[in-house]
Amino acid sequence: MKADYFAHESAVIDEGASIGAGTKIWHFSHIMPDCEIGTNCNIGQNVVISPNVKLGRNVKIQNNVSVYTGVICEDDVFLGPSCVFTNVSIPRSAINRRSEYEQTIVRKGASIGANATIVCGVEIGQYGFIGAGAVVTKDVPAHALVVGNPARQLGWMSRAGYRLHFDNSGKAKCEGSGELYELRDGAVFLL
């Protein structure tokens, strides 16, 4: 039976991996057993998807990313080149801590910039935007823009990926999509 996804001949797909229709897996990537990859994903070159990882629909993973056990990416997530996930808080080579893997959740529509590091056990909220090179050590609210090491919130982003500039009434219009947003009690809402 012909697969309904594309995998480059150099990619390694282990038995037991679930891969959705329309997904593309590129050069030298390794898809390990018991992971779930949704439909229409794009897995770049030299990517590792570890066991029990869950990727939603339309997830885009750029080159040189390892998505370790414990990571869940919902629909429409973007993982930039060479971004890094961890899954153990206190790693030691001589101590097996496989039973201590921590869960990291990247919610729908979030983007993680190139070379960013996501320390395990955090949640990145819907449409959160992690700047290139940021080191995320705590939860990121929905629509938040965070940058730096450690990552600090710099502002808010729209679903289309544009910075939101709120007026005195707490309203903002996305310059890309025209969508209207409201900042209320420290959270962003689509109107």
LINFENSUL-V508671 format. One line per field, one symbol per residue. phi: phi as a letter, one per 40 degrees, with the letter a starting at -180 (. if undefined). psi: psi as a letter, one per 20 degrees, with the letter a starting at -180 (. if undefined). burial: + if it has 16 or more other ideal C-beta (glycine too) atoms within 10 Angstrom, else -. A space follows every 10 residues. Layout:
phi = ???
psi = ???
burial = ???
//
This chain:
phi = .cccbbbdcc cbbccgcbbc dgcbbcdgcb bccgcbbccf cbbccgbbbc dgcbbccfcb bccgbbbcdh cbbcdgcbbc dfcbbbbbcb cadcbcbdcb dbcbbbcdgc bbcdgcbbcc gbbbcdfcbb cdgcbcbadb cdgcbbagbc cbcbibbccc gbccbccccg babcccbgcb bbcbfgbbbc c
psi = ppqkrppqhi qpoqpiqppq qiqppapkqo orqjqopaqk rooaqlqpor qjqppaqkpo orqlppoqpi pppaqkqpor pkqpqrjphm qphipokhij pqppporpjq pprpjqpopq jrporpjqoo qpiqooirqp qpjqoqraoq pqphbqqrhi kqppopahjj qqppigiiqp qpopljqppp .
burial = ----+-+--- +-+---+-++ --+-++--++ ++--+-++++ ++++++++++ -+++++++++ ++++++++++ ++++++++++ ++++++++-- ---------- ++-+++++++ ++++++++++ ++++++++++ +-++++---+ +++++++--- +----++++- -+-+------ -+++------ +-+----+-- -
//
